[in-house]
Structures are given as structure tokens and as C-alpha cells.
Amino acid sequence: MITTIISFIIVFGILVFVHEFGHFIVAKRAGIMVREFSIGMGPKLFFYRKNHTTYTIRLLPLGGYVRLAGSADDEDDQIKPGVTVKLQLNQQPQVIKIDLSQKSNVFQGIPVQVTKADLVHDLFIEGYENGDESELKRFPVNHDAILVNPEGIELQIAPADVQFQNAPVGKKLLVNAAGIFNNVLLAIVAFTLLAFLQGGVASNSNQIQISKNQPSVAKQAGIKSGDRIVAVDGQQTKDFNSVATQISKRPKQRVTLTVVEQGKRRNITLTTEAQTVQKKRVGMIGVTKSVNPSLTAKLTAGFTQTWSSTKMLGSALWRMVSGHFSLNDLGGPVAIYASTSQATAYGLVGVVSLLAWLSINLAVINLIPIPALDGGKILLNLIELVRRKTLSEKVETGITLVGFAFLAVLMILVTWNDIMRYFIR
């Protein structure tokens, strides 16, 4: 169990980190301020600020997030009237640090009871110094001032010129697409690494391979590595997936395989074995996909396997939207944990394979044009591009909230279904 938990944290963490790093690096290059790059979730353990970005390590080692200045998930830098803040000034004098944490040991500064503040456009704080209400003072705020939030984390303030929503639509489009691109890139790298770990690339042809060291039903029946299974009980099998599908439907049953060996066709009758996979009995005969060990196949495996997986996921999504939707077609963190448990049984190969598959899953799912997903944000960018003007902040926020609500309900349903599927039923 400990191995599974560690593997789950590593796989999930890599997936989210790579995705968020895509948003981070493109936003930086586009001149959009990244206020925070967090590794992990929950309470902060450590933070470090450099080049206008605060890097935080948080308690729960599950994923992370990027907080872009002025984006829908960025908290407003609103200092409410009546709040007392501590200000640190430079020689101009301009405010260079604002303490909202109410902690006495952050820095020495001027206590000001705020009456009005604007940290986005006019950059000022107005209020009574040391509680002296006989004189109202106005303090200009430096463009690069630091805000110490209630958690005690130092964040750069976000003036209008560095905010996400004020960037050109082309740059916003690139930032929103960057996470998806990074997950595709991760899948390519992981599938390539997998090809080298396995000593070659598994082919989806109906040519099969049999382990030399392990007994199997197929080996006992006289089937050899390199043979092709072209039919199961008379039903044609053009590739390995169709062979596996037909065999899995027949646990502990006699089947007749049509096998081609060196151009000669013959029928072999055998009885399949039965194994329980995800609490369902499936038939097996002990064959695997044939492997192409060439260097060219290994080097191109990342691209071919990623494309093959993308097509498979696209077909699955099409079946779902065309009226065959089932919660069993989806999986959340519980399903990922269950898959990780199975993958760790195969060692590093299993974990890398899971990482590659989940990464392309994350990329494809994020392309769905649902508000709050990257695909939804990209759709809004395209609408903005056609309209040649931005949607109002109120409309965009409303659309995003609807998307979050939909995803929250869907996640609850998927998680409950996963718990029932993997641990109760």
C-alpha cells in the first residue's frame, strides 16, 4: 500500500506540475504576471519570491496550481475600508510593502486605517496614519509593491498592465493552451521512455508473442511467438485488440482459434483461463502483443502511441456524447489510485505506462469546451477573437462559475461511482 500511495503521489504530482508549468512559462513570456506557483495544496509550508512570482510548497503533495494576475481564480487585491494595514515606504516616498497579515513581526512600518485603496489602476492607499483621524493621508503605491496576505505569504500586487484579462487575445489563447500542450509533450516522452524500458514497441497487429519462461494455455496448445491469430470462433480479428476482446468475453470456455504460422492456416481448439479484473471475470490464453525492437520504432513510439491513444480517447468521447454515456467511462482520483495499485505490480514499466496514458487523458479531457476547463477558456478566447472585443468580466465570471459547479457535481458523482466500483461492489 505504501508503494501505491507513493506512486500515486508521484504520478498525480507530475501530471499537474507539468500541466501548470505550461501555463506558467508561456504567461511569463507573454508579460502576464504569475503571482503564485504552488506545488501541493492546502496550508503553506514554505514560500520563496523571485522575479515577481511567489513559489510556495504546501502541505498536501497532490498537484498544485498557477495563479495568474487578474484571472478568474485570482483573488482581488481589495483592501476594505476600516482595515488597518502596515505600510513600508521607500525614499520617494512610495509604498513598497503592504502587510495584511496582522502579524507584528513581518516588518516595521506605518499603521494606517484605510478609507480607500486602489492597487490596480490608480495605485494608492488613503487613510489615517496611526489612527489620527484629524488628517487624511494619501500614500502612492509603487508598481512593484509587495502585499503580505493574511496567510503571511508575500505576493506581488497586480496592476492592470500585467493582468491576464488585459493581455491581447492571442497571448491569452497561448497561455490557456499551454497546459494541454505540455501534457501531450509529457505523454510523448513517457511513451518513448516506455519503449526503451520494454526493449521495443508493442505492435497492435494480430501477430502475438508468448513468454518463454511462463506456462500458458496458448503455449500448451502449440501456438508460438510470431504466429497470427486471424479469427476467434470464426469471428475475424484484424488486430491484437480485437483478439483480446474476443478472448476476454470467453472465460473458462472452449474456443477455436484460426492461426497463421509462416503462411499456413490451421485451427486450434483450447480452453481459456479465467481471471478477475476489476471484479469482472475475463478470459485469457497467455499471449501478448508482438514487439518491434528496432531503434527507429523506439524513437518514434512516443508520437505513434500518443496519436493512437488520442484517437482511442476521441472515439470514447464521441460514444459518450452520442447517447452512450456512463459514469463507468469516467474516473477521478479514486480510479487513478486503483489504476496506480495495478500499475505498481508491474514495476517501473507499469508506472511509466500509467503516467503516459493519464497525461494524454488529461490533455484530451481539458480540450472539452466546458467552462472552467482549458477547452472552455480557449472557446471564450475564440469568441473574443471573432467579436474583436472581450466579454464583460461579469459574464465571464458567471460562465466560469457555472462550469465549476458542473465539474464539482460531476466529480462528486464520479468519485462516489469509483468508490462503489473499486472498493464496495
Salt bridges, closest charged atoms under 4 A:
GLU36 OE2 - ARG58 NH2 2.88
GLU36 OE1 - ARG67 NH1 3.50
ASP74 OD1 - ARG35 NH1 3.34
ASP74 OD1 - ARG67 NE 2.68
ASP77 OD2 - ARG35 NH2 3.08
ASP99 OD2 - LYS86 NZ 3.98
GLU126 OE2 - ARG138 NH1 3.22
GLU129 OE1 - LYS137 NZ 2.68
ASP144 OD1 - HIS52 NE2 3.87
ASP144 OD1 - HIS143 ND1 3.03
GLU151 OE2 - ARG58 NH1 3.40
GLU154 OE1 - ARG49 NE 3.50
GLU154 OE2 - LYS97 NZ 3.23
ASP161 OD1 - HIS143 NE2 2.89
ASP233 OD2 - ARG250 NE 2.94
GLU261 OE2 - LYS224 NZ 3.49
GLU261 OE1 - ARG266 NH2 3.17
ASP374 OD2 - HIS19 NE2 2.88
ASP374 OD2 - HIS23 NE2 3.38
GLU384 OE1 - LYS172 NZ 3.08
ASP418 OD1 - ARG421 NH2 2.70
